[in-house]
Amino acid sequence: MRNRHDLARDEDGLEFSNLDAAYLEAFRAARDIWQELLVEGEDPQLYAFEIADDAGQVLIDLPFIEVFGSKRGRSARSAMSALAKAKARAERIKGVASAIVREVSAARLTLDESRNILSRARRWDGTSEA
């Protein structure tokens, strides 16, 4: 859970069978915590849950304001719509991360190939390698 200034990590965390289950649990928890924050004099609209994978990569950001918005509540349909958007965003992030990994691998191969060519050229003309 985070607000504008702090991030409170749940070191134990919870494990869910899928991203949908994690989102729905965070949605329910945000509704429950909303009241507690109000009692403590905090503005719940400044808080959010970050749902992360085992590696700590944030998959979904659930601002509490999305749970309540400007109305007092939100229908299950709109919650599922928000979940679908969050899942699409998570998939895009995974796609970008995969593309970066592929590009880094290709760059490493090109660099290794360039080093080999340079090494052969230096041996051919008799210069030493640096």
N, C-alpha and C positions, 0 to 999 in steps of 0.2 A: 504494500500500500504506500502511496506517495502523496505528498501535497507539493505546493510550490517550492518548499525549502528542504524537505527531508524525504528520504526513502527508507521505509521500515521493511527490511527483508524478513521473510519467514524462512528461517534457516532450515526448519524441518520440512516445510512445504507439504503439499498434498499431491497425490498422484491420481490422475483420472484416465479413464480408458480412451478418451479422445478429447479434442479441442472443444467440441460442443458441450460436453459435460463440465469441463473446466470453466467455460464461459458462463453457463447457467448457474453454477455454484457461486461464481464471483458476483453475478448479477443479484442473486438472493442475498449474499453477504453484504453487498453495498446497500441494499434496502434496509437491512438490519442495522448496519453501522450508522446510516444516515441519522437515525433518531439519537443514537448515543452521542454523535458529534454535536448535534443541536443542544443536547442537555449540557455538554461540556463547554458550550459557547463557541464552538468552531463552526466554520462555514463548510458544510459538506460538499458544496460545489467546487471547492478547491482540491478535492481528493480524487484519487483514481487507483484502480488496481492494475498492476502489470502482470500478465500471465506469461510465464516464461517456460522454456523447455529445460531439460536436465543440464544443458550447457550454460544456462542463464540468458539465452537469446530470447528477447521479448517477442512474443508471438501476437499478443493482443494487448492493447491499452484500453481499459474500460473506465473512462471518466465517470464519476458518480452522477454528474449532471446528465449523462446519457440515460441513466436509470430513471431519473425523475423529470429531467428536462424542465420546461416551464410549467408543466402540469404536475399534479400530485402523484401520478403514477404512469405506468406505461403498459401497454397490452403485451401479451405474449407474442402476438404477431410482429409488433414493432421490435421487440427484443430479438426475435429470430431474424428479422431483417438486418438489425445491427450486427448480429452474429455472422450472417452471411457476408456482410461487407468486411467484417474483421477477418474472416477466413480467407476471403479473396485477397486482402492485403497481405496476410501471412503467406499465402501462396506466391504472391508477387515477390515478396522479400526472399523467399526460398529460391525462386527462379533467378533473382539477381545474384544471390550468394553463389549459386551453382555456376552462373556465367562467370563470375569473378574467379572462382576456383579454376575453371577451364582456361581462362585467359592467363592466369598466373602460371599454370602448368605449361601452356604453349610458349609463354615467354621464357620459362626456364629451359625448355627444350631448345629454343632458338639460341639462347645464350650459351648453352653447352655446345651446340653445333658451331657457333661462332668461335668459341675458345679452341675447339679442335682444329678448325680451319686455320686460325691464327698460329697455333702451335706447329702445324705442318708447314705453314709458310715460313716460320722462323727457322725451322730445321732445314728447309730447302735452301734458304739464302744464307744460312750460317750464323744468324744472329741468335743471341741467347734469349731465353724466355725471362720475362720480368716477374 
